[in-house]
Amino acid sequence: METKVYNQKGKEVSTLSLPESIFGEKWNADLVHQVVVSMEANKRTPIAHTKDRSEVAGGGKKPWKQKGTGRARHGSSRSPIWVGGGVTHGPRNDKDYSKKINKKMRVKALYVALAEKMRHGEVLFVDTLDIAETKTKNAHTVLQALSSIKGFDRLASAKKTMAHLVLDTKNDTVEKSFRNLPQVAVDLVKDINPVDVLRYKYLIITNPTASLAFLESRMATKKRA
């Protein structure tokens, strides 16, 4: 399987043989769903918190005597059935939503997501990004050039984040230049995951040879482990 590689001016410069181990994966909705739901749950920080009857202030004294009043017996005015009482089965901030994800499953889900995105023509390979000076204007120029490529025409005009720019190594100049552009989210190839791949419509991978070699090594590392 081969694909085109472009430069930052939007011109085709070479072709690239895609690794079958990544882009040959078939779509697996069950696997991707399980991994994405687990990753989202692991990021969840419980905030909402209700007090149960032991945490609500007051209610130490018995409202009225047990017998002789004609009313139902009660031991505390902070019972959940009383106004101002505790809450039963309400949200608690000490609840643990985390889920275990098998490492091989997470890497496999990433490969499946990348392969599916490639099949839909939403992956763009750029040989390198060379921005001499940290300026949003320079990044916007690059984005306009890339939007001239067929299928990526909405890159420059989008009002929301549509592209996930993946760098092979850290580059402060590139990261800061793209930071103010709403169309692009920047990340390193070592940090990409199925959630981010599926969140944005387009995926732009720089230095594809090194980036794909790293992605291939992730599964190899898991196998050796």
C-alpha positions in Angstrom: 0.0 0.0 0.0 1.5 3.3 -1.1 0.5 6.9 -0.4 1.7 10.4 -1.4 4.0 12.5 0.7 3.7 16.3 0.4 5.9 19.2 1.5 4.7 22.2 3.5 3.8 24.0 0.3 1.3 21.4 -0.6 3.3 19.9 -3.4 3.8 16.2 -3.9 7.5 15.2 -3.3 7.5 11.4 -3.0 5.6 8.3 -2.2 5.6 6.2 0.9 5.0 2.5 1.5 2.6 2.1 4.4 3.3 -0.7 6.9 0.7 -3.4 6.6 0.9 -4.1 10.3 -0.8 -0.7 10.9 -2.8 0.3 7.9 -3.8 -3.3 7.0 -6.0 -3.6 10.1 -9.7 -4.1 9.6 -12.2 -1.9 11.4 -13.1 -3.4 14.8 -15.9 -1.3 16.4 -16.1 -3.3 19.6 -12.4 -3.0 20.3 -12.3 0.7 19.6 -15.4 1.4 21.6 -14.0 -0.5 24.6 -10.7 1.3 24.6 -12.1 4.8 23.9 -14.7 4.4 26.7 -12.1 3.2 29.1 -9.7 6.1 28.3 -12.4 8.6 28.7 -13.4 7.0 32.0 -9.8 7.1 33.2 -9.7 10.9 32.6 -12.9 11.5 34.5 -12.6 13.5 37.7 -15.8 13.2 39.9 -16.9 16.7 41.1 -20.6 16.4 42.0 -21.0 15.3 45.6 -24.1 14.8 47.7 -24.1 14.3 51.5 -25.6 11.3 53.0 -27.5 11.3 56.3 -24.2 10.9 58.3 -22.7 14.1 56.8 -25.7 16.5 57.0 -25.4 18.9 59.9 -28.0 18.6 62.7 -30.5 15.9 63.4 -28.9 14.8 66.6 -32.1 15.0 68.6 -35.1 12.7 68.1 -37.9 14.9 66.5 -40.5 13.6 68.9 -41.0 10.8 71.3 -41.5 7.3 69.9 -45.1 6.7 71.0 -48.2 8.6 71.9 -48.1 11.5 69.3 -50.1 9.7 66.6 -47.4 10.5 64.1 -45.0 8.1 62.5 -41.9 7.3 64.4 -38.7 9.1 63.5 -35.2 9.0 64.9 -33.6 11.9 63.0 -34.8 14.9 61.0 -31.8 14.3 58.6 -33.3 11.1 57.3 -33.4 11.0 53.4 -37.2 11.2 53.5 -37.1 14.5 55.3 -36.6 17.9 53.6 -33.1 19.0 54.4 -32.0 15.4 55.1 -29.3 13.4 53.4 -29.4 12.2 49.8 -29.7 8.5 49.0 -27.7 7.1 46.1 -26.6 10.6 44.9 -23.3 11.3 43.1 -20.2 11.1 45.2 -16.8 12.6 44.5 -15.0 9.5 45.9 -16.4 7.2 43.2 -13.7 5.5 41.1 -14.6 5.4 37.4 -11.3 4.1 36.1 -11.1 1.0 33.9 -8.2 -1.2 33.1 -7.0 -1.3 29.5 -4.8 -4.0 28.2 -1.7 -2.4 26.6 -1.9 -4.5 23.5 -5.6 -3.6 23.1 -4.8 0.1 23.3 -2.1 -0.1 20.7 -4.3 -2.3 18.4 -7.2 0.2 18.8 -4.8 2.9 17.7 -3.8 0.9 14.6 -7.4 0.2 13.7 -8.3 3.9 14.1 -5.4 4.9 11.9 -6.2 2.3 9.2 -9.9 3.4 9.1 -8.9 7.1 8.8 -6.5 6.2 6.0 -9.3 4.4 4.1 -11.5 7.5 4.4 -8.7 9.6 2.9 -8.3 11.7 6.0 -4.5 11.2 6.7 -2.0 13.6 5.2 1.7 12.9 5.2 4.1 15.9 5.2 7.8 15.4 4.8 8.8 18.1 7.2 7.6 21.4 8.7 10.3 24.1 8.6 9.1 27.3 10.3 12.0 29.7 10.8 10.2 32.2 13.1 7.5 31.7 15.7 4.6 33.4 14.1 1.0 32.4 13.7 1.1 34.0 10.2 3.8 31.4 9.2 1.6 28.5 10.4 -1.4 29.9 8.7 0.6 30.1 5.4 1.4 26.4 5.8 -2.2 25.6 6.5 -3.4 27.4 3.4 -0.9 25.5 1.3 -2.0 22.2 2.7 -5.6 23.1 2.1 -4.9 23.1 -1.7 -4.5 19.3 -1.5 -7.6 17.4 -2.7 -9.7 16.4 0.2 -8.2 18.8 2.7 -9.7 22.0 1.3 -11.5 22.9 4.6 -8.3 23.0 6.6 -7.7 26.8 6.4 -11.3 28.0 6.6 -12.5 25.8 9.5 -13.8 27.6 12.6 -13.3 24.7 14.9 -10.5 22.1 15.4 -10.5 19.8 12.5 -6.9 18.6 12.2 -4.5 16.8 14.5 -1.0 17.7 13.6 1.4 15.0 14.8 5.2 15.8 15.1 7.9 13.2 15.2 10.0 15.2 17.7 9.3 18.2 19.9 9.5 21.5 18.0 8.7 24.6 20.1 8.7 26.9 17.0 6.1 24.8 15.2 4.0 24.2 18.3 3.8 27.9 19.3 3.1 29.0 15.7 0.1 26.7 15.4 -1.1 27.4 19.0 -3.4 30.3 18.1 -5.0 28.6 15.1 -8.4 27.1 16.0 -8.2 24.5 13.2 -5.2 22.6 14.5 -4.3 20.6 17.6 -0.6 19.8 17.9 0.8 16.6 19.5 3.8 14.3 19.4 3.6 10.9 17.8 4.6 9.2 21.1 1.5 10.7 22.7 -1.3 10.0 20.1 -4.0 7.6 21.1 -7.3 6.3 19.6 -9.4 9.1 21.2 -7.4 11.9 19.6 -7.3 10.1 16.2 -11.0 9.8 16.1 -11.8 13.2 17.6 -10.6 15.2 14.7 -11.5 14.8 11.0 -8.0 15.1 9.6 -4.6 13.7 10.7 -1.4 15.3 9.6 1.7 13.3 10.2 5.1 14.9 9.7 8.4 13.0 8.9 6.2 9.9 8.1 9.1 7.5 7.9 10.3 8.1 11.4 6.8 8.5 12.8 5.5 5.2 11.3 8.6 3.4 12.4 7.9 4.6 16.0 4.3 3.5 15.8 5.3 0.1 14.5 7.7 -0.3 17.4 5.0 0.2 20.0 3.4 -3.2 19.2 6.8 -4.8 18.9 7.7 -3.5 22.4 4.5 -4.8 23.9 5.2 -8.3 22.4 8.7 -8.4 23.8 7.3 -7.3 27.2 
